[in-house]
Amino acid sequence: MADAATAMHLLLAASPALCSGDGRRFALAPRDALLLAWLAIEGPTPRTRLALLLWPDSAAEAARNALRQRLFQLKRLIGAELVAGQATLALADGLTHDLEDSDDVLAGVELELEPGAELADWLVRQRQRRRERLRQSLAELADMAEASRDWPDALTHARELLALDALSEVAHRRVMRLHYLAGDRAAALLAFDACERMLKEEVGGRPSAETLALLTTIESSGRELATPAAAPDSILRPPRLVGRDVEWQAMLLGWQSQCVTLVSGEAGMGKTRLLGDLALREGERAVRVAARPGDAGVPYALMARLLRAWLERPGVNLAGRHRRELARLLPGFDVPAAGPGGGRAIGLREAIEAALAATAEAGLAGVLVDDLHFADDASLEALQALLGAAPSLAWVLACREAERGPAARALEEAALALARTQALRLEPLTLAAVAELVDSLGVAALSGARFAPALLRHTGGNPLFLLETLKALHLRGLPADDAQDLPALPAARNVVQLIGQRLARLSPAALKLARCAALAGQDFSTALATEVLGVDPLDLADAWAELEAAQVLRDAAFAHDLIHDAARATVPPALALRQHALIAQALERQGAPAQRLAAHWLASDAPQRAVPFLLEASRQAALAMRPEEARRASLQAAELLQAQGRDDEALRALVSLLESTYMPAGAATDALLDRMAQLARRPLDRATLAARRADILARSGDFVAAGAVAEQALGWFEPADGPAVAARLIGAVAAADLARSQNDRAVERMHRAAELAARGGDLDTESTIASMFGSVLDHAHRYAEAYLAHRRAYDLAVQRREPLEQISVASNIAGNRTQLGLFDSALEMVQQCYRIAGESEIDLASQWPSLRVHHAYALLGLGEYRQAVRSFEDATADIERFMPSWLPAVLNMSAQLWMQLGQWARARQAITASLAAGGASLPRYHARALRLRQEIAAALHEPPDPALAAELAEIASPAGPLARHAQGLEQALALPPAEGYALAVGLRDTALSRQMPNHVLEAEARCAQTAARSGQPSQAAAHAREALRRLREATPTSFYRGDVWLAAAEGLAQVGGDERARLLHDAQAWIRQTAQQRVPAEFRDSFLHRNPVNRELLALAARLSDAP
């Protein structure tokens, strides 16, 4: 049905309808239109929630039935599914709509919604939001027309603004002013009459002082209207950028050359003006955003702002899977439903890079980011990655160098390491530049030559300090045009103090609003101000206009962050505590992010109320893969709980942190566990923490240390008092046995753990232990038994409806299948994990990095090389970050990939890295790396290395049966043919007893070769046929599938002429088809000609076809 929806377009702004690709138009019933509008704006929604929104007075079951009937009728009307999904509903893939840029939602549609119902309130908010967006757009158009003195166009937009909000005194005043500026005094007076009448009849008020002042100007003056600002426009914004010519030219050249430009300097030096002028110059080719005070506590706050700026641009097309990933950062983001199977799982970084690439394709030339000293660490780290990922884009990054944190410094260092980076530092203005700036203002009373020396001494050449000084002088009265001396300058030690003096001149209402905005920070809004200050929105109009006229506020934010600092400094600390509490309460009612609520409660006189929001912030940070932010928030919550004597709750908070966040072994994690141990009073609690510590050590690869911790903890309590904890600890000891190659002992311990888990009667523990048992059996190379244990664990997880556990066990099953060469089955389990994760909105990268490894290895085994290359890149990055103990194994697999692609230098590099990363990893990883190094040397015709062969022989036994099997396969070819055949037969029988189809296949191939070489053609042919039969069921893992074809060709050489010809033809077809369809273009030639097995098979097939 998704194809049917692809050519369809929803009209939901007004007169709701569906337009099909063949020109038909279907009118939509009001409730259907409302349902589709919700999904278009809010994205995927649980079915039950949507049903109760649409039928709030019905019981849940009745509401779901009504929704089901509604969707059925809608599908029957249209002939296609417009809504997809089962538990979660979303618009069908490819179905487009008109709400992204519309000015209204369901305009003129009569909906039977009770006032106060959630859906009714939602619709009101959506309409108000779009009206505000339209208002801002019309205001900008009017301002631009006014600036270009296009009075008719400016008046047209002003009248549209007035029609949009007839009760706005500001809109009426704009019409008055424009008529006056256009020279139509009579029309201006009539506009005032209309304004006065509206205020009296509709609002019950009278014109503000600003409107009356404008009326006086119209009535008594023949001059053009002056800007109602506290200073001349030129002082508010100098017409030219003075003293920055060198920096401007360097930045402009860097922009045109796709460079990274780092702009630094102390506050007030002109960084924002420099970036702003470049953004104005470039227009739609540039995106400009800024970090804000308060961002540091909200992971990805700046990145979310940047993503919205990218994705709101016209022409940006982003794949649905990328949009779904970005929706984790962008609440309300339009997200299509996932298709069947969910597709390949992606990471947040990949989605961000895809968003940038899509924006660049739509015409973006560069990105400007200001005030990075306020930015959160997550965004700074993401920006660091983007600099290298987008070399075709220009970047300009501005920061106060003295206020940079570690992440900002790391970003700067990474940028400077790029050849295309330049650094610009803005220095104070010189005497000549100060004089030029003063003269550029065009204020007759100010002379640069006369007043620059005093201004330079007073301000130190800081442009913002200088302009604030001139604003203060203007308020006190500028000198006469013929004055020779500058009046006494305002006494202020710095620009913040000077701004504070200017703020003190504001009216009480305006100052109160400015203080509220300063304390609210990034959370400030009209709605917040009205609630916190307890006033009607219209009561804020005059104060708001005063702040905008005085250049304190601009677009509902402070015009400069130093003004924010100055306003905040005017609030006494005791009053700030209470005000933060009021702000937090208001934000709670507005559903603000937990991080922001926690920040305000922490800054209030009731910091203990921050606890639930800190815990929620920790949970969200963990989901966003920000473990440090999650740790910080949980620790703050625990401190507050401890201060109240709630130690048990503090311990639970920290345990929850461990359960939701990947914590690598190290000093920080040890400190966290030690702190938790202080809170744990009972032996069983201490043992539970020991199990956590053991798990962390095991994930880092130190299985022996993990086992030691677990074994000690087992002596603190009786297993009967805590069978679940005892079972987990025994599992950690069993893993240590495996690391010592004591496989039978490990299995014996797991039998004991399984008995304890069953005795406890807890399905959660029983499922966990079954999964652990399966993993132990896997590592003991008892794969058939392991598979049964994993299936038992999976069934229990499904029974308990635990998606996290289902993913964990399914990932283990995928790993089990790859060890047996059953890659189709492994890939099926990987896709099952992706599907569950997509339905449950679970991040896979941090919690199951091994899943990407199984995915990549399955793709390699199936010959899907193009996908495997990218998957191994993803897997390596995740394993390095989250599960370093697996790194040697992943690098070994990567080496296999490069060997099959004929990329020998890359393969050797991967093996060198694997051996270097070995550390405390299992011996089998080391043995595998040595064997691959030996294979690479042989393929490149390098002389044998006796030391390498000796090391391999020494390590084969402790490395286990897999290494011994691989060594036996090589020895079978090196021994005299009859002895080699006997060895190969023994390897086959062992593999049969172990129920390992891949090893049976490999041994049959060796049997075919050795039988042929020992003069047993009939046995050789039989083994060859058996190997080919088994190749249809499994894939070899000890060598390349082409080796099976070569071995079979040798086994059939004496007895199977036609049979051998068909084999070589099929092998040639697979190699060429794979090269064309499944190998990256840059590696096709090496796959065909530098892979020695492929080269030999193609040569054999060619000789056969050339034969008469």
N, C-alpha and C positions, 0 to 999 in steps of 0.2 A: 504493500500500500504506500510505502514511502515514495515510489516512483510517481504514483498518481498525485501525491501532494506536492511534488517538485514544481509543477507548473501552476500552482494555485497561489492566490494572494488574498489575504484577509484585509477588508476595509473595516476598521474598528474605531476610527476617529469620530465618525458620524455616519448615520444611515448604514448600520452594519450589514455587510454582505460578504460573500465569497465570490471571487472572480476566477474562473477556470481558464486553463490554457487555450481552450477552443472558443473563448469569448462569452461563454455563458455566465450569468450572474445569479447567485442564489441569495435571497434575502435571509437574514438570520434572526431568529426569535430573540427577544431581549435577554432571556436567561442564558441562551446559547452564546450570545455575543459577550455577555459578562464572563462566562466561563473561559472563553477563548482569550478575552482581554487579560484576565488574570494570568493565564499561562504565558501569554506573549510578554508580559511585563515582569512577572515574578519568576518565571522559569519552572522547572520540574517541582511538583507538589505532591505530597502523599495523597492517595485517593480519598482516604477517610477525611482528612482535613478539608479537601476541596468540597466534598459532599456536605460537610457541616457548615461550611461557609455559605454555600448556595441554599441550603435548607436548614437554617439555624434552629428552627423550632421543632425539627423532627428528631426522633431517636437515631442513633448512629446507623443501625441496620436499615431503617427506612430511608435515611438520607443516601446511603450507598446504593440501595435499590433504585431510588429516583435518579441518581447520577448514571447508573448503568443503563436505565431506560432512555435517558436523555442522549447518551452517547450512541446508543443503538439507533435511535430515530435520526440523529444527525448523520450517521454513516449511511443510513438508507436514503436520506434526502440527497446527499452529495454523491454517493457512489464510491467514496474513498474514506479512509480513516484520517481525520484531522487531528486526533489525539492518540498518542501512542503510550504504551506502558501498562503495567499491571498494578503493582503496589504503589508505584509513583507514576504520575501522569505528566505528559509534556506534549507540546505541539509536535506533530510528525516532522521528521527530517525533511528539509526542503520547503516546508510551508513558510511563506514570508508574510509580513504584515506591515501596516503603515504607522505603527505607534512609536517607532524610534524617534522620529522628528516631528510628530504631530503636535498641534496646539491644544488638543482636547482629547477626551476619551469618551466614546459613546455619547457624543453631543446630541441633545434632543431626544434621547431614548428614555422612555418612561419605564423605570424599573420598580418592581414591587419589593422595595427594601424598607424594613423598619428603621426609623432614625436611631442612630446609636449602634446598629448592627455592625459587626466588624467589616463586612464587605462594603457597606454603605460608607463607613468612615474611610476605608481604603480608596474608594472611588473619589471621594471628596479630596483626599490628599493628592491623588494622581492628577485630578483636574487643576488643583491649586498649583502644583509643581509646574505643570505645563503653562499655566497662565503667567507664573512668575518668570519662566524661561522666555515666553513671548514678550513680557514687559521689559526684561533686560535687553532683548534683541532690539525692540523698538527704540528703547532709550539710547542704545549705542548708535543706531542709524540716525536718530535725531541729533545726537552729539556730533557725529561726523559731518552731517549736512550743515549744522551750525558752524562748525569749525571752518568749512569751506564757503561759508556765507551764502549757501543755497537755501534761502529763507522759505520758498514754497515747499521744497522737499522736507525741510525740517518741520514745517508746520503740519504737513501731511502725517508724518510719523507722530508728532505731538498729539494731534487729534485722535489718532489710533490708540495712543496710550490713554487718553482721556476716556475714550469709548470703552476701553478694557477695564478701567477703574474710575467710574464717574465720581467717587467719593474721595479721590486723592487730591489733596490741596497742592501737592508737589506737581502733579500733572497739570492742574489749572494754572499754576504759576509759570510753568514752562510755556504754555500757550500765550500767556500775557507777555512774557519776556520776548518771545520770538516775534510777536506782532510789533512790539516796540522796536526791536532791533531792525525789523523790516521797514520801519518808518510809518507804520499804520497806528498812530496814537489812538484813534477812535476804536479800532478793533481791540487794542490792548485794554482800554477802559471797559468795553463790553465784556471782555473775558474776565475782568475783575468782578463785574457785577454778577456774572454767572457763578463764579467761585463763591462770592459772599452769600448768594442766595442758597447755593447747595449746602454750605456750612450751617446756615441758620435753619433750613428746613429739614435737612437729612441727618445732620450730626448734632445739632443743637449747640453749635459753637460759633466762634467768630474768627476772622482771618488772623494768622500768626503775625508776629512782628516782622518777619522777613517778607511776607506778602504785602503788608502795609508799607514797608520801606520801599518796595518795588513800585507800589501805587504812587507814593510821593515822588519818586523819580520820574514816573510817566507823566504826572500832572504838572510838575514844576520845572523839569529840565528839558532842554533841547538836545542834551548830549546823549550819546549812545550809552546804553546800560553798562555799568561796571560789574565785573564779576563779584558776586557776593562772598568774597573770601576775606580772610583776615589780613591778607597781604597781596600785593600784585601777583598776577599769574606767573610772571617771570621769576619771582623769588620762590614761589611754590614749586615750579619746575623750570629751571634755567633753559633757555631756548637752545643752547648749544652745550655739548660735552666738552668742557674746557680742561686742558692739562692732561688729556688722555689720548692725544693723537697717536703716539707711538703704540700704545696698548691696543687702540682701536684698529689700527692698520694691521698689527700682528694677529689680532683675533680674527679680523676679516679674511686675511690671507689663509689662516689656519682653517677657517670655515670652508673656504673655497677649495682647499686642498684635502678635505676630509681628515683633518687633524683632531687630536684631543687637546683642548686648551684648558689649563688649570688656572683659574683666576683666584688670587688670594689677597688678603689685606685686612686691616683692622676694620671694625664697624664704622660705617659712614664714609668709606673711601670711594664709593661709587660703583661697587661691583654690580648691584642690582640695576643701576641706570645703564651700565655698559651692556649687560645681558638684555635689558629691556629694549634698548635701541636696536640691537642686532635682531631681536625677535620682530620688532616693527618693520625693519628693513626686509626681512625674509618672508614675512607674512605666513601664508599657508605652508611654506616649505619647512617651517620650524615648529617645534613643540617646546613650550617653556613651562616648567613647574618649579615649585620651591618647597623645601621642607619647612615645617612650622614648629614653633615651640610646643612641646608635648608629644611630638612624633616619636621620640626616642623610646617611649614605653610601649609602642604599638608595633609589633612586627609587620613589616611590609606596608607601613602607612604611606611612605613616600612612593614606593613602587606602585601601590594601588592608584594613587593620584596620577602617576605617569601612565599607567595602563589605560585609565579612563581617557586621558587626553589623546592617547594613540587610537583607541578603538572607537572614539566618537567622531573621528575624522571620516569624511565621505570616501567611499571606495575601498575601505579596509575589509577584506574578506578573510576570515579566520576559520579554520576547520573546527567542526563541532567538538572533537575530542580535546582540542586546545581550549576552546571556550569553556568546556566543562571543568577543566583543571583550573583555569583562571577564576572561575566563579567562586572558588574558595577564598579569594582575596577581594572579590567585588560583589558584595551583597546586591541583589536585584538585577544582576547582569543577565541578559537574555541568553539562555542556554538551551540548545537543542537536546532532545532525548537521545540516549545512547542506543545504537542499533543492536541487532542480535549479536551476542558474544562480547560486546563492549569494545572490540578492537584492541590494539596494542596499548598497554599501559604506558603512560608517559609521566615525566616528572614536571614539577613546577618550573624548573629552569628551562626545560625544553619549550614549555608553553609560552613563557615570557619571551624567549628568543624568537619563537614563531610569530608572536604578536608584533615584535619590532620589525621582523622581516616583512610581514604583511603591510605594516604601515609604510615601510620604505618603498615597497612596490607601488603603493598608492601615492607616492610623490614626496615623501618626507626626505629632507636633505640633512637634517641634523637635530640634535636634542640639546636643550639648555636646562641645566638644573642649578638652582640657586640655594644658598643657605644650607649647605650640606652639613654644617656643624650641628644642626638640629635633627638630622636624619637618624632613623633607627638602623641598627646594625644589619638586619636582614636585607633592607633595601640597598645599603651600601655594598654588601657582598654581592647582591644580584647585579648592581651596576658594574662592579669589577668584572664579572663574567661577561657582561654585555659589551664592554669596551673591546674585548678581543673577538667577540662573535660578530661584530658589525663593522668591519674595516671600511666599508663604503660610506659610512655616515660620519658627519662631523659631530663632535661633542664639545660642549663648554660647561665646565663644572666650577662653581664658585663656592668659597668657604672662607670663614674667618680662621686663619691658620692657628691662632693662639687657643682656639676653642675646639679643635679637632679631637675626637676620641680615637681609640685604637683602630676601629674599623675604618674611619675616615682617613687615617694615616696610611692604613694598608691599601686603601683604594688609590691614594695618591702615589704610593710607591709602585703599585702595579701599573698605573698609568704611565709613570715616568720610565718604566722599563720598556715601554713600547717606543719604537723608532719614530712614530708619528706624533709624539706628545711634545707640547711646548708649555712652559710655565710662565705666567705673567703675575708679577706682584705689584699692586697699586701702592705707590708711595705718596706721602703728603704733597700737596700742591706747593710749588715754588712761589716766590714773591711775584714773579712775572705772571704766573698762572693765576694767582689770586687776583691781581689787578685786572687781568683779562676777563675773569669770571665776573667780577663786580661790574665792569663796563658792559658785558654782554647782557646784563639784566635790563638795561635800558631805563633805569630809574634816574631821573634827572638829578635828584639830591645826592646820588652816590657817584663818587669819582674813584676809579681804581688807582690812579696815580697818587691821590691824596690819602686814601684810607686803607690801601692794601697792607702797608707795614704793620699798622695796629691790629688789623684783622688776622694777619699771619701770626703775630705774637700771641694773640688771644686764643686762637683755635688750633695752632700748630699745623695749619694747612689741611685740616680735615674738612672736606667739602660739606658734609652734612652739618657739622658743628658751625661752619661759617654761615650756611644758609639759615640755620636756626637762630644764630646771632642776629642776622638781618631781619628775620621775622620778629624777634623780640624788640629790635629797634623800631620797626614799623609800628608795633603796638604802642610804643611809648612816644612815637613821633619822630620821623626822619628829619635830619637837619635841613635847613633852607638850601636852595640851589647854590647860593654863593658862599656857603659856610666853608671855612678853611680847615676846621678841625672836626674830627669825628667825636660825637658825644661819648660820654662814659659808657663803655660796653657793659652788657649785663654780667653781673658777678656770678659765675658758675665755673666749677672745676672741670666739668666735662659736659659732653653733649646731652647725656641722660638728665643731668641736673637742670640744664637749660631747657630741655623739653618739658621737664616737670614744672618749671616756672611758667611756661606757656600754657600748660594744662590747667594751672591754678587760675588762669583768667577765664576759663570756661564757665558757663552757667552751672549752677548746682545740678540741674537735671542732666546736662551733657557730661559733666565730670563723673556723675554716678554711673551713667551708661558706659563711659570709657573704663572705669574701674571694673565693672561687671565683665566687660569684654576681655580685659587683661587677665582676670582670674580664671575665666572660662577657657582662655586660650583657643586651641583649635576647635573646641566644642561650641564656640559662640555662634548664636543665631538670633534672629528676631524672636522666634518662639521661646527660646531659652530666656532672653532678656525680659520679655513680658511676664514670664512665670516667676523668675527669680525676683524681679523688682516689683511684682504685684501690680502691674499697670496694664491698661488696654493698649493694643498695638498703636492706635492713633495717638496716644499720649506720648509715644516715643518719637513721633515725627519731627518735632522741632529740635529735640536733642540730637537726633540722628543727623538731621540736615546740618546742624551746627558743627558736628564732628567732621562731616564730609567737607564742609566749606573750609574748616580749619586744617584740612589735610591730616587729620588724625586717623580717620577711617577711610578706606577705599575698598569698594566691593565687599562690604561686611567683614573686612579684616583690617588690621592696622597697616597704615601706609608704609611703615618701616618697623622692623623688630625692636629698634631702640625706643620707639614711641611706646611699644608694648611694655618694654622694661620700665620706662619712666612712669607709665600709668600704674603698673603693678606696685612700684615703689611708693606710691601715694597712699596705699592702703595699710593702715596699722596692722601689725601681725595678728593681734587678737581678733580684729574684725575679719581678717582674711580667713581665719579658721572657721568662723561661723558661715561666711559667705561660700566657702568651698562646700560645706555641708548642704547649703541650700541649692547650690549648683548640682551636686550629686543627686539630691532628691529629685530635682527637675529632670535630670538626664535619665534617672531610673524610669520615670514615667514615660519618657520618650523612647525607651529601649535602646539606649546608647551602648557602644561596645564595652565589654567588661573591663578592658584595660584602662579606658578613660574613667569609668566609674570608680575603679580601684584607686586611680591616681588622685581623684578629688577627695575621696573618703580618707585616704592617707594624709592629705594636706589639711584635713578638717579637724574639728574638735571631737570627733568620734571615729578615730582611725580603726577601731575594732570592726566597724561596719564594712570595712574593705575586704574582710576575709572571704566571703563567698565569691566576690568578684575577682579576687586574686586567684582563687582556685579555678574559676572558669577561664581566666586569662591564661593560666598555666596549661589548661587542657587545650585551648585554642592554639597556643604557641607550639604545643607538642604536635598537633595536627598539621601545623604549618612547617614542621621539621625545624623548629627553633629551640633546641634543647636548653641552651643557656638561658633564654628568656623564660622558658617554662620552669627551670630550676630556680631562677631568681624570684619569680612570683610565688612559687610554693614555699620557698624559704621565708619570704615575708609573711605569708599566711601563718606558717608554723610559729614564727616569732610572736605574732599577735596572739595566737591561741595559747602559747606557753605563758605569755604575760598575764593571761586570764586564768591560769591554772588548769587549762584544758589540754593536758599532755596527751591523753589518748587520741583526741581529735587531731592534734599536731602530728602525731605519729601516722595516723591514717592519711593525712594530707601528703606526707612525704612518701608513704607506700604507694599512694595513687600516682605520684610523680614517677616512681620507678616503673610502675606498670604501663604507663602511657608514653614514656620517653626513652629513647636509646641513650644509655649512659656508658661511655667507654671507660675502661679501667684507667685509673690515674688519680692524681692527688685530689682533684675536686670531687670525684665520686667517692673516694675513700673518706674524705671529710664529711660528705653527706651521710654515708653509712655509719660513721662513728657518731654523728649527731643523733641519728635514729637509734643507735644502740643505747645512748644515754636515756632516751625516752622509753625504751623497752624495759619494763620492770620484771616481766615473767620469763622464765626460761624458754617457754614455747615461743614467745615473741622474739627473743634473741635468736632462737634457732631459725625462725622464719626469715629474719634478716640475714642470717648466715647463708641460707639458701639463695637469697637475692645476690649476695656477694659472690657466691660460687657461680651463679649464672653469668654474672658480668665477667668474671675471670675466664670462664669457658668461652664466652663470645670473643674475648680477645685472643684466644688460642692457648692460654695457659691452663690446660686441663688438669695438670698435676697439682698446681696450686689450688685450683677449684676443688679438687678432690680432698686435699688436706683440710681446707676450711670446712667442708661438709662432714668429713669424718670426725673432726673435733666437735662440731655441733651435735652430732648424733649422741655424744656422751652427756649432753645437758638435760636430757629428758627421756622418758620411756616412750618408745614408739607407739604403744597403745594409747598414750595421752594425746598424740597428734599424728595419726597414721598418714595423713596427707603430707605434712611437712617431712616426716621421716621418709616417705616414698621419694619425694623430690631430692632430698639429701643423698639417699642411696643412689639415685640416678646420676648425681654428680660424681660420686665415688666410682660408679661403673664407667663413666666417661674417662676418668683418670686411668682405670685399668686398660681401656682401649688404647690410650696414648702410650702405655707401656707394652702394648701388643699382647696383653693378657685377655684375649677375647673371650675365652670360655668362662673366665672368672667374672667378666663384666656381664655376660648373659645370665650367669647364676645369680648375681646380685639383682638383676632386673626381675627375675622371677620372684624374688623376695619383695621387691618394690610393688609388683603387681598384686601380690597377696595382700599387702598392707592397704593398697588403694581399694581393693574389692571389699576388705573388711570395714573400711571407713564408711562405705555406703554413699560416698559423694561422687556423683557422676562427673563433676568437674575434674576432680583428682584422678578418677579412673581414666578419663579421656586423656589427660595430660600424661599419665604414666604409660598408657598404651602407645601414645605417640613417641615418648622417650624410648620405650622398649623397641619400637620399630626402628628408631634411629640407631640404637645400639646394635641391633641385628644387622642393619645396613653396614655399619662400620666393621662388624664381624664377618661381613661378606656372606651372610645367610639371607639372601635377598628374597627368596620365596617366603620364608617365615616372616621376614620384615614386612612384606607386602600385606600379609594377613593382619599383622598388628596395626599397620597404618589404616587399613580398611575398617578395623574395629574402632579405632580412634575417630575416624571420619564419621562413621555411623552415629557414634555418641555425640559428636559435635552437631550433627544435623538434628539429632533428637533434642538437643538442648537449645537449638536455634541460636548458636553462637557463631556469627560470621567470622570473627577473628580466629577462633579455633579451627573453623573449616578451612580457612586460607592456610593456616599453619600446617595442618595435616595434608591438605592437597599439595602443598609445596613439597612436603617430604615424599609424597607418593610420586610426584614428578621426578624428584631426584632418584628415587628407587628405580623407576622405569628407565632413566637415562643410563644407569649403571648396567642395565641388561641390554642396552641397544634398542629398546622399544620406544623410539622417539615419537612416533605418532601418538601413542598413549601418553607420553610425557607432555607433549604439546597440548593435548586435550585437557590435562589437569592444570596446566599453566593458564589456559584460557578460562577455565572454571574459576581460578583464583581471581583473574581480572574481572570476570563477571560479578562475582560476589563483592569485590572491592568497589566496583562501580555502583552497585545497588546500595551499598552501605556507606558510601563516601569515606572509604578507608585509604589512607596513604600506605602504599606498599614498600616504598623505597627504604624507609628507616626501619620498619619492623620486620620485613622479609627480604633483605637484599639478596639472599640466596635464590629467590624466585627468578630474578633476572638472569642468574647464572644458568639455572635449569632451562630457561627460555632460550638463551643464546646457544647453549650446547645442543638442545633439541633441533634448533634451526640448522646448526652445523651438520648434525647427523643426517638431516633430511636433504642436505645439499642446497639449502636456501641461503646462499652466501651473501647476497646483497643485504638481506635483513640481518644476517648473523654479524656482519661487520659493525653495524650500528648498535646491535644488541650487546655485543661484547664491550663496546665503548661505555654504554650505560652501566652494564654490570660491573665493570672494573671500577668506575667512579663510585658506585654505591658500596661496593665491597671495601674499597679503600677507606671510606668514611665510616661505615657502620659495622663491618665484620672483617677486620683485617686478617684474622686467622685464616680466612679462605683465599687470601690474595694469591698465594702460590698456585693453588688449584686453578683459579681463573686464568692466570697467566699461562699455565700449561695448556689449557684449552685454547687460548688465543694463539699460542704457538702452533697448535694443530691446524687452526683455521688458516694461518699464514702459510704453513707448509703445503696445504692442499691447494692454495691459490698460487703457489710457486713464488711466494715472497719470502725468500730465505733470509734476507737481512732483518726483516721485521720479526721473523720467527726466532732468529738467534737473539734479538734484542729482548723478546718476551721471555725466553728461557733464562737469560742472564738476570733479568729482573726477578723472575720466580726464585732463582737460587739465592739472590740477595735478600729477598723478603722472607725466606724460609723460617728463620727464628725458631719458635717452639712448635712449628706445624708438624703434622703427622709425617712419619717416615715415607709413607707411600707417595706423598706429593714430591718429596725430594727425589725419590727413585724415578718417578715419572719424568721429572725435569731432566735428570741425567740421561735417561733413555732417549728422550726427544733430542737432547744435544747430540747424542751419538748418531741418531737417524739423520740429523741435519748435516753432520760431517760426512756421512756416507753419501748422501744425495749430492753433495758438492765435491765428491771424489777426493776428500781430504784423507791423509793417512790415519789409520786407527790410533787411538790414544790408549796405551796400555794402562795408564793410571786411572782413566775413566772406566775402563772395563773392570779393573780390580775393585774400584769403589762400588760399581754396580753389583758385582758378585757378592760383595760384603754386605750390602744393604738389602739385597733381595729378600732374605729371610725375615728380618724384622719389618720390612715393608709390607709383608703379607702375601696372600695368594694371588692378588692381581698382578703384583710385580713379578712373582714367580712364574705366573702364566705367560706374561709378556717376554720374560727372559727365556722361557722354554720354547716359545715360538721362534725366537732367533736362533737358539741352539740347534733346533731341529734342522735348520738349513746349513748350519756350520758343521755338523757331525757327518760322518760317512752316511750315505743315503739309507742303508738298512737300519742303522741306529737312529737316524733322524726320524724315520717312519715309525719306529717303535715308540719314540718319545712323543711324536705327534698323536699317535693313537692313545697313549696314556693321558695326554692333555685333554683329548676329546672325552674320554671316559670320566675324568675328574669333573669336567665342565657339565657333563650330563648328570652326574650325581649332585652337583651343586645347583642344578636347574638354572643354568646361565646360558640362554640361547645365543648371545653374542660370542661367548667363548667357544661354544660348540661350533658355531659357524667358522670362527677363525681357525680352530683346530682342524676342521674338515678341509679347509683350504690348504693347510700345511700338509695334511695327509695326502692330498692330491699331488702336491709337488714332490714330496719325498718318495711316494710310491712310484711316480713316473721315473724319477732319477735312479730308483733301485731296481728298475726293470720289471715293474708289476703294472702293466698298462690297464688291465681290466679293473684292478683295485683303484688305480689312479682315476679312471673314468667314473667309477662309482662314487668315490669321494668328491669329485668335481661336481657331479650332478647333485649330490646331497648339499654341498656348499651353496650352489645356485638356488636350490629349493629353499634353504634356510635364509638366504639373502632377501627373499620376498617377505620374510616374517620379522627379521631383525637386521640391525646394522652393526658392522664391526666397530669396536671402540679402541682396539689395540693398534689398528692400522686403518688405512684408507679403503673405501669400498672398491676402488679400482684394483687394489691388491688381490681381492677375491676373484675378479675377472681374469687377472693375469695368471693366478694359480690354477683356476679352472681351465684356462686355455692350455696351460702346460699339461694338466692332467688328461685333457681330451686329445692331445696332439697325435697319439698313436692310433686311436680307435674311433674318433668322432669327427670325421671330416666336415660333414654338413652341420653337425651339432656345434662344432667349434666355430664354423663360419657364422652361424646365427648368433652365437655368443659375442663374437668380436663386432658384428654389425650392431647389436644392441648396445654394447659398451660404447662404441663410437657415437651412436645416436644420442645416448645419455650425455656424454661429455660435451658434444657440440651444442645440444639443446640447452644444457645447463649453462654453458659459457654465454650463450646468447641471451637467455632469459633470466638467469638467477645469479650471475656474477657481475659485480660492479664493472663498468666499462673500462676503468683504468687498470683492472687486473685480468682482463680477458686473455690478453696475449700470454701473460705469465702462467695462467691456469692451463692454457693449451700446450705451451711449449717449454715451460720451466718446471712444471710438475712432471717428474720423470716417469711416473706410472702412466699418466695421461699420454705423454709423448710416445711411450712404447706401445700402448694399446692402439693409438692412432696409426703408428707405423705398421703394426701387425695387420690392422684392417686394410691399410692401403696396399700392402704387399699381396694380401689375399685377393683384393679386387683387381690388381694388375696381373694376377696369375692367369694363364690361358685356361 
